[in-house]
Amino acid sequence: MDIAFMTLSRLAFGYWEGQPLYAMAELGVFDALAEGPARAATLADRLAASTDGMVRLLDAGVALRLLTRDPETDGRYRNTEMATKLLTSGSPDTLIHWVRVMGRWSRPWSRLADAVRSGTTVEDQGLRLGDDPAYMRDFILGMHEYARRGAAELPSAIPLEGLRRGVDVGGGAGTYAIALANAAPELKLTVLDLTPVLDITRAMVDAHGLTGRIDTGVIDYRLDRFGEDLDLVLMSNVLHQESDTVCLSMLGRARDALRPGGRVVVQGHFVQPDRTGPLFATLHNLSALALWSGGHSRTLEEMAALAGRSGFTEVTTGPVGKSGLSMVTAVRA
Ligand SMILES: C[S@@+](CC[C@H](N)C(=O)[O-])C[C@H]1O[C@@H](n2cnc3c(N)ncnc32)[C@H](O)[C@@H]1O
């Protein structure tokens, strides 16, 4: 067996396996099958697709173990247990918005060489920030579906005692604000984000019974103030979207918004000092290039230095529990 050939062909074919998943998520196959097993022709009719294309897609779905086709049900397809749990929109464990975002992102990813040539994004980031409401909804809910699984690790990783007022800058659906509010009963939080995002945030906060504890504020985080006299400013998974100039401006405004002794927490994926790993962080860095104008991943040391340059003291770095994320924390003198 030629291991080098096998390894390379696995890499080169890598994107094929995700595509049927993205197509089934985009077409609504999993939700349609949640209503009951169906034949390919019926699904094609319901989902405005060709029967031939649908047969091929569903057969690949069976091969990928997302669907089954039961000969005893006359060739009808059904969701596997995994698809029912993770890919139907009615499931509390759903990842369907996140999978749809990954499908959308496979388009700019397919233009990676263009992004590398030009050194900048190949997608209009306004689309996911409100210009295309369906895309924005997939983006915000998708980030939540993915992040909420490890979100409780954050409050376990930072000192919560004495926290009364905090903001979550670019807080999206409120994933981390919800985790913090659940862990620190005295803490009131404001999720700061763009106008079209905050309807989703309010609905999410309400669904978690935290409406009195978490409110929202419209902000352009590149320009606006974050508040005053705060105990905590959280910036989670946002600074990789921005250049060093914007990061310094945001960290400076975080410092200004904190009371003396208040803490900024920058959470995200960071590359190791030689920048060649971990693998996911190096890919995240490429994603930042393709998707976010000016965005790039930093090392923890680089982020700590930006915090130091912004006037913070007691700068620390470390993992966020077992979430796979890391953080830089720093205190306003
Ligand atoms: C990758 S998501 C991170 C969401 C959340 N903080 C988390 O860790 O899961 C980036 C967030 O930044 C927000 N955002 C992007 N540009 C922004 C801007 N100029 N002003 C305010 N929020 C912005 C997006 O709407 C989105 O909620």
The ligand as a Tripos MOL2 file, in Angstrom:
@<TRIPOS>MOLECULE
LIG
   27    29     1     0     0
SMALL
NO_CHARGES

@<TRIPOS>ATOM
      1 C1        -17.7890   34.7650   15.4340 C.3       1 LIG1
      2 S1        -19.1350   35.6240   16.1560 S.3       1 LIG1
      3 C2        -18.7660   35.4300   17.8800 C.3       1 LIG1
      4 C3        -20.0170   35.3970   18.7130 C.3       1 LIG1
      5 C4        -19.7560   35.1160   20.2140 C.3       1 LIG1
      6 N1        -18.9990   36.1780   20.8420 N.3       1 LIG1
      7 C5        -19.0600   33.7920   20.4020 C.2       1 LIG1
      8 O1        -17.9650   33.7460   20.9610 O.co2     1 LIG1
      9 O2        -19.6330   32.7670   19.9990 O.co2     1 LIG1
     10 C6        -18.6950   37.3200   15.8390 C.3       1 LIG1
     11 C7        -19.7030   38.3230   16.3670 C.3       1 LIG1
     12 O3        -19.1980   39.6300   16.1190 O.3       1 LIG1
     13 C8        -20.2880   40.4450   15.7080 C.3       1 LIG1
     14 N2        -19.7580   41.6150   14.9740 N.ar      1 LIG1
     15 C9        -19.0430   41.5950   13.8110 C.ar      1 LIG1
     16 N3        -18.7170   42.8600   13.4670 N.ar      1 LIG1
     17 C10       -19.2240   43.6780   14.4180 C.ar      1 LIG1
     18 C11       -19.1980   45.0950   14.6280 C.ar      1 LIG1
     19 N4        -18.5890   45.9170   13.7700 N.pl3     1 LIG1
     20 N5        -19.8120   45.5890   15.7230 N.ar      1 LIG1
     21 C12       -20.4470   44.7620   16.6040 C.ar      1 LIG1
     22 N6        -20.4990   43.4120   16.4680 N.ar      1 LIG1
     23 C13       -19.8890   42.8820   15.3830 C.ar      1 LIG1
     24 C14       -21.1150   39.5160   14.8600 C.3       1 LIG1
     25 O4        -22.4450   39.9890   14.6620 O.3       1 LIG1
     26 C15       -21.0560   38.2460   15.6960 C.3       1 LIG1
     27 O5        -22.0680   38.2070   16.6610 O.3       1 LIG1
@<TRIPOS>BOND
     1     1     2 1
     2     2     3 1
     3     2    10 1
     4     3     4 1
     5     4     5 1
     6     5     6 1
     7     5     7 1
     8     7     8 2
     9     7     9 1
    10    10    11 1
    11    11    12 1
    12    11    26 1
    13    12    13 1
    14    13    14 1
    15    13    24 1
    16    14    15 ar
    17    14    23 ar
    18    15    16 ar
    19    16    17 ar
    20    17    18 ar
    21    17    23 ar
    22    18    19 1
    23    18    20 ar
    24    20    21 ar
    25    21    22 ar
    26    22    23 ar
    27    24    25 1
    28    24    26 1
    29    26    27 1
@<TRIPOS>SUBSTRUCTURE
     1 LIG1         1 GROUP 0 **** ****
